[in-house]
């Protein structure tokens, strides 16, 4: 195949018509009154809300903004501004009490303090991966980071078991949002529209029965790069387009590159496309101005992530 920098370009008008037809068809098939979207203040949820408005009209689209005590306040600010620009019904629900009712923040704080003794409740924290996969071979170990009041960062490399505990708490936040979305959706006969793009879907950057537990997923064929193209066409507010993608599940800000992908977005989707379409490393390297070793590391990382997250993309196994 001819791999070049135009392989991800889409016709936004044609794509929007295809997406709109899909959403209308799903709403009609399931005899619902419209769709509901969890507005995170990020590009994917903003884009799906705008697509839904184009498909159904703003009176049939509802936005829920679902922060908790550790969310970045700017997320809600951008989500509200975007909902107002679309003219859709929206409201904000603080889900802190929902999260705390499942696993106490206090328990999480006690665990973090065991990891880093300087940690105290209210201190900001996140987990990160090395982000230089294209520059050098490095092991994919997560580190816990805690920010002290004076700005100093304390960090600790996490064992696999420690990582599982920390991410399980973060995932509770994501699943709590879905509880609120479905409570509203079922009460009002709405479909829950998912926001997972192809980049996230293939590599497993979503939470099963959280942001992956939806009625429809219109974006799983569109790479993140293409979501931006569509968002530009739909005139998503500039603050969201310019914002660095982030999971927003930790009190200390962390980008999607630091948290999961390890590769900057200006190269990530091209490399993922190349891996999916079996583009030789030599060809991808030439087009993207990278070394063959760098492309090989990216391809191996994609294969590893794809295998490790296969269960997220599958329905539950049943006894035959």
Secondary structure, DSSP 8 states (H G I E B T S, - for coil): ----TTTT---HHHHHHHHHHHHHHHHHHTT-SEEEEE--SSHHHHHHHHHHHHHH-GGGEEEEE---TTS-HHHHHHHHHHHHHHT-EEEE---HHHHHHHS-HHHHHHHHHHHSTT--TT-EEEEE--S-TTTS------EEEEE-TTS-EEEEE--HHHHHHHHHHHHHHHHHHHHHHHHHHHHHTEEEB----HHHHHHT-S-TTTTT--SB-TTTTS-HHHHHHHHHHHT--HHHHHS------SSS---HIIIII-S-HHHHHHHHHHHHTT--HHHHHHHHT--HHHHHHHHHHHHHHHHHTHHHHS------
